[in-house]
Amino acid sequence: MHLQLDGRGPLHAQLTRALKTAVFAGRVHQGARLPATRQLARELGISRNTVLAAYEQLRAEGFVDGRVGSGSYVTPPLQALRSVRAVDAPLAPQSEFARRGRLYHDHLRIPGRRIEGVRYSFQYGVPITNPALTSAWARELAHAAAYTAPNYPMTQGLPALREAVCDYLARRRGVQAQPEDVVIVDGTQQAVSLAARVLLDAGDTAVLEEPHYSSIREALQIHGARLHTVGVDQEGLLCESLPEQGAKLVCVTPSHQFPSGVVMSLARRLELLDYAHRHGSWILEDDYDGEFRYDAQPLAALRSLDEYGRVIYVGTFSKVMFPSLRLGYVVVPAGLRGDFVNAKWQDDFGSPGIEQAALARFMVEGGFERHLRRTWKTLKERRSALLDGLNRCSAGRLEISDSHAGMHLVVWLKDRSRAEGEAFIARARSLGLGLYPIAPYYLDPPDRAGLLLGYCALSVAEIVDAVERFAACLDEF
Ligand SMILES: Cc1ncc(COP(=O)(O)O)c(C=O)c1O
């Protein structure tokens, strides 16, 4: 029997793969007897134990039948297996969810996808690199790995982390919550997905700010929501444009509107809460970076004004720590809590226990606060460098919407169309500068050239150099 071993990994695994390939290729037929182990070992110049191990593996996977000593026979319905192998072509979506997924989520066009091969990239959503955090986190993880029980964590989240989150929310975000109100999730994205499943049926209306965070839009679309966008002015959401017949869910970023940076005024906050109360709507407050405010104390969250119990407050550790952590939290109104925990259970039984334990200790022991103070200072310096540079090179050609908070700025090229903006981005790229359009953050983008500049991953010196390239590009334009 001719068998080609591929040289990857242990010999018995190579032989198992080679035999399967022979089966798939039809070189060994259904019902055929495999060579005796001694004979095959001799032919291949390998030990009989290796052949025995490979046959045993094939038996365990159901490829062959029979017992050692009485011969091994190929069993599977080969025709079916071969045809499964042959079909690599895309299939029609197998469910409504899959169909909507293909329609609304295009992995190749994710906004903000990194522009490769440039010297400086103003990419939004990347973490601030911070060696002090890396070593502190490594210590916490090692400790948590040694002391955390290896059984499934509580679905709702580790009590110690929920307590630490409540303490943090009370001190920094003005939100009064008890640990039982909190569900620990794998970031904002999971929180939105849980909310969509718990609150929406296909066809229900969900309101989004325009512009908005596109990943929330996709999550709602994939769950079959009917979207209604509402514009934003200098006071935040234009509440007068909320649908008169009511909306099931209204998603907002009141502390720092994404991406425009506007802070929702008190009057609008009260108007929105009143709307939710009158229509029985739920408000999803995405408080993704409200912590980092540079001109004043961080504003209290909308949830802190909610007397009707309509606000589902979502926080994430993606900005204040780093996004690969995949941890966040939801403060859920009591009447919805069971449904959120059920949905979370169906997703993953609970977020990873070791990371939760490490984070709880990091927060309780003060490392988290120290990290926040350091990060706040670093971000403030980077933001000032970027703002100074842009203001210097603007000469009336730029409109900078500065929001005194967060990790990004929005810059408009005055009197330029969206197509001209794309040309500007292409030119910047040829000068080694990665710039990103704002258009993907609209359902219906305006015909203006807008950029979303994330400055978190560049040092002050890099920002200064990058802005020089930006200015050169602007002068040429
Ligand atoms: C508006 C907004 N909300 C939330 C997030 C964080 O999402 P997650 O917690 O899923 O990482 C981001 C990240 O870029 C964001 O821009």
The ligand as a MOL file (V3000), in Angstrom:
LIG
                    3D

  0  0  0     0  0            999 V3000
M  V30 BEGIN CTAB
M  V30 COUNTS 16 16 0 0 0
M  V30 BEGIN ATOM
M  V30 1 C -18.4890 53.1430 21.3470 0
M  V30 2 C -17.7970 51.9150 21.8180 0
M  V30 3 N -18.3930 51.1140 22.7070 0
M  V30 4 C -17.7980 50.0130 23.1750 0
M  V30 5 C -16.5390 49.6630 22.7590 0
M  V30 6 C -15.8560 48.4620 23.3690 0
M  V30 7 O -16.3850 47.2690 22.9500 0
M  V30 8 P -15.9070 45.9310 23.7060 0
M  V30 9 O -16.1710 46.1240 25.1540 0
M  V30 10 O -16.7710 44.8660 23.0960 0
M  V30 11 O -14.4610 45.7510 23.4160 0
M  V30 12 C -15.8840 50.4410 21.8330 0
M  V30 13 C -14.5510 50.0300 21.3300 0
M  V30 14 O -13.9830 50.5150 20.4390 0
M  V30 15 C -16.5120 51.6100 21.3530 0
M  V30 16 O -15.9150 52.4220 20.4860 0
M  V30 END ATOM
M  V30 BEGIN BOND
M  V30 1 1 1 2
M  V30 2 1 2 3
M  V30 3 2 2 15
M  V30 4 2 3 4
M  V30 5 1 4 5
M  V30 6 1 5 6
M  V30 7 2 5 12
M  V30 8 1 6 7
M  V30 9 1 7 8
M  V30 10 2 8 9
M  V30 11 1 8 10
M  V30 12 1 8 11
M  V30 13 1 12 13
M  V30 14 1 12 15
M  V30 15 2 13 14
M  V30 16 1 15 16
M  V30 END BOND
M  V30 END CTAB
M  END
